[in-house]
Amino acid sequence: MKFNYRFSNLLGAVYRQGNLNFSKDGNAVISPVGNRISIFDLKNNTSETLPVSTTKNISCVGLSPDGHLAIVVDEDGAALLVSLITRAILHHFHFHKPVHSIRFSPDGRKFVVTKENVALMYHAPGKKREFNAFVLDKSYYGPYDETTCIDWTDDSKCFVVGSKDMSTWVFGAERWANLIYYSLGGHKDIIVGCFFEKDSLDLYTVSQDGTLCVWESDTELDGLVLKKSPEKPKVPREEEDDDDDEEDNERVEGEGGDVIRGKAEAPKDKDKTKNVRYKQRSKHFFNKEGDFNSLTAAAYHKPTHILVTGFASGIFHLHELPEFNLIHSLSISDQRIASVALNSSGDWIAFGCSRMGQLLVWEWQSESYVFKQQGHFNNMASLAYSPDGQYIVTGGDDGKVKVWNTNSGLCFVTFTEHTSSVTNVTFTSSGFVIVSASLDGTVRAFDLHRYRNFRTFTSPRPAQFSSLAVDISGELVSAGAQDSFEIFLWSMQTGRLLEVLGGHEGPVSCLCFSPVQSILASVSWDRTVRLWDMLDSWQVKETLPLMSDGLSVTYRPDGQELAVATLNGEISFWNPHTATQTGSVAGRHDLETGRKETDKITAKQSAKGKSFTALCYSADGESILAGGQSKFVCIYNAKEQMLMKKFEISCNLSFDAMEEFLDRRKMTEFGSLALVDEGAGDGDGVNISLPGVKRGDMSSRHFKPEIRVSSLRFSPTGRSWAATTTEGLLVYSLDGSLVFDPYDLDLDVTPASIRKQLRLQDWVSAIVLAFRLNENALKQEVLETVPYEQIQVVCSSLPDVYVEKLLGFVSACLEKSGHLQFYMTWAQSLLMLHGQKLKNRSGSILPTLQALQKSIQRHFDNLSKLCDFNMYNIRYAVALSKQRGLKRPAEGEEDEGLSEEMSEASSEETDMMLS
């Protein structure tokens, strides 16, 4: 079994905090999700998460004008320079303080970063290799409070910075003689956005209290004059100017150490250059109707003069500037809009709501959604793969059941019928029915054809269901209660309660049906695993004693082994037929739990109370995946009972219990700073969770969520596995392109010898040699060189050991390649000629067949949509031609007869095409 799984995608979360950006072509949204970056392609309806992560949650993202580079800054000021072409980290940098905003100049040569009350201008990274990619050019001082927003002029000559001290500052990117800085007032609240007009120094400033100021400059951009550099750098003396209303506390530091203080002086030349001056042209107010709420986000599109403003109530306004004409106003959410962005054409507007985790893209001209996604409001509790591996269903503490497409990474349906936390979800064997259990006392079945809740199962007495299982036929549904210690059985066909199984003396923590027979395994806190025979009056067939409280149970895919996770951190393996234990793994040390900030004991001591809470066998049954209250997921070899690999699911220090040791810098003589209740600070409240809170604090108190893995599942195809964590739904998949993994390698097995066999038209030898070298590009080249009519002959003479390998490779190619019929012919020939031999080892080849089924199903869905669309277009064209034929005035009987014959002929052709 290969263990080179790599992080593939992040599902279940689309936006957390920070600023949104559109790509250069305007067809993709770049969204910060925790400490990762997700890119949502709106044209192809797909999502991708970059394989880079910061050490804390991302606070702002700056995108270069050409769309090739992104600077990602986290809450502490640690920055990454990321290439959006290669998806690689090019440079690390630390600003040492939290950064509020970052913006590249339109020409791509500079970028400005605002931290505290300073604006720092850096030279942008070039195309050549540099020892230090971030070179500081100038530091701009002026505001008294923290800076909030930045905007550049179109020619990159000046930039403007907004501040929390209600002032706006215009700075020159070069040393202009008539503009060093200019301070603008006029507001009574924090500046949320400041924007230059197109090809002008005219300004718009927007404040949090819903005020818009329009500023007009008396100088055009061409009127800026470069300052003549003196022979010796010196500090010019400050002079009083009655006409100048600027302040004297400005300081601009350059690379050479020269410091310029004071106002922008006019050079004492013959042609006196006038200083740039601003005047307030007009002032406008939002919320005229009295529905006052604070303005939280703003964006401006210069070519179309459209201003978009988002408010704390979830309302957004579109205005045309400078006349301030309201285009339209709409409520898209009931939560605060945290970020707004416009694409390059100005047609699409992206909104991010951090509290609800919503990401919306709105086309304002047609007033329709282009993209609408929302993750789970609270933690995800469980997940399940569909039998073909194409879909993932998740259940969350917010009571929602969401279904995600593994190919696109997007949620396509959400069920909201549950009124409390969803504790478990699963697919039936058909793949078209989802069953979910909840703490609201119901188990619900959802239909994926009509997207509706068609069955609701309840118990005679109210019970909170914490576990769920559906048998292999999809007819029996079982759920375990955590308060009455009973297991309930229902019929899927009738919806009636069949039996209540009693016997456990503690809460039922997990249920699992055998994949080969009607045996139900249940594990409980009473330190037993019970096997119930569904065919023999639901009697207890066996009772397996455990050394500690049982937390999770799962069957191997062939039904010949049972794995149980217990509270003492062990995983025990049992033979369900003989009721004997075959082995165990002591995994407590492998968990490596961290120390929470509020813990009074060390991580080593607290690890004694930690254990695995989620188990899952791989598709071939050779290994087992285990996770729990830790940032690690472990893969064990089930036969050897040894650790094969550990995956660190997150390096985000914004979560609690990430580090093994406490940070000594946070220790004071009064104890840890994390234990100090600082009171309700800047809106987030105190940073201490309520006692006993694990999953989510539903009160207004703010706290750091604890890193944990709540559920794990292997894909039926064996190519990937998924985990629901505090961070979201993480998908790890095999990335074979980066690993050289030859099979039966010899000195004669080289690319040259393989291509020689191709020239000699010895197809079988070429395929065998290519699979011995095992390079994907070479295997694809060999397969696609084989003539179409020779495929069946080649498959019949292929050695048995390479049949399974070729079938697996064909299924992988079929998913991505456009040669649909060619690879379908390969798959059909292999299955028809070697079907009986493959059936004898169906257990090992099952993941390959499921991957093949997934690829075929995906192509079937895409083609069926295309055919439906074409049929509709043909019908529409025929109807339109008939309608125009009726409207055309009759010019003679011959013309009428001719038109009738043509319409009859076209209708006959259409019927033939549709048939």
Buried (B, 14 or more C-beta within 10 A) or exposed (E): EEEEBEBBBBBBBBBBBBBBBBBBEBBBBBBBBBBBBBBBBBEEBBBBBBBBBBBBBBBBBBBBBEBBBBBBBBBBBBBBBBBBEEBEBBBEBEBEEBBBBBBBBEBBBBBBBBBBBBBBBBBBBEEEEEEEBBEBBBBBBBBEBBBBBBBBBBBBBBBBBBBBBBBBBBBBBEBBBBBBBBBBEBBEBBBBBBBBBBEBBBBBBBBBBBBBBBBBBEBEBEBBBEBEEEEEEEEEEEEEEEEBEBBEEBBBBBEEEBEBBBBBBBEEEEEEBEBBBBEBEEEBEBBEEEEEBBBBBBBBBBEBBBBBBBBBBBBBBBBEBBEBEEEEBEEBBEBBBBBBBBBBEBBBBBBBBBEBBBBBBBBBEEEEEBBBBBBBBBBBBBBBBBBBBBBBBBBBBBBBBBBBBBBBBBBBBEBEBBEBBBBBBBBBBEBBBBBBBBBBBBBBBBEBEEEEBEBEBBBEEEBBBBBBBBBBEBBBBBBBBBBBBBBBBBBBEEBEBBBBBEBBEBBBBBBBBBBEEBBBBBBBBBBBBBBBBBEEEBEBBBEBEBEBBBBBBBBBBBBBBBBBBBBBBBBBBBEBBEBEBBBBBEBBEBBBBBBBBBBEEEBEEBBEEBBBBBBBBBBBBBBBBBBBBBBBBBBBBBEEBEBBEBBEBBEBBBBBBBBEEBEEEEEEEEEBBBBBEEEEEEEEBBBBBEEEBEBBBEEEBBBBBBBBBBBBBBBBBBBBBBBBBBBBBBBBBBBBEEEEEEEEEEEEBEBEBBBBBBEEEEBBBBBBBBBBBBBEEBBBBBBEBBEEEEBBBBBEEBEEEBBBBBBBBBBBBBBEBEBBEBBBBBBBBBBEBBEEEBEEEEBBBBBBBBBBBBBBBBBEEEEEEEEEEEEEEBEEEBEEBEEEBEEEEEEEEEEEEEBEEEBEEBEEEBEEEEE
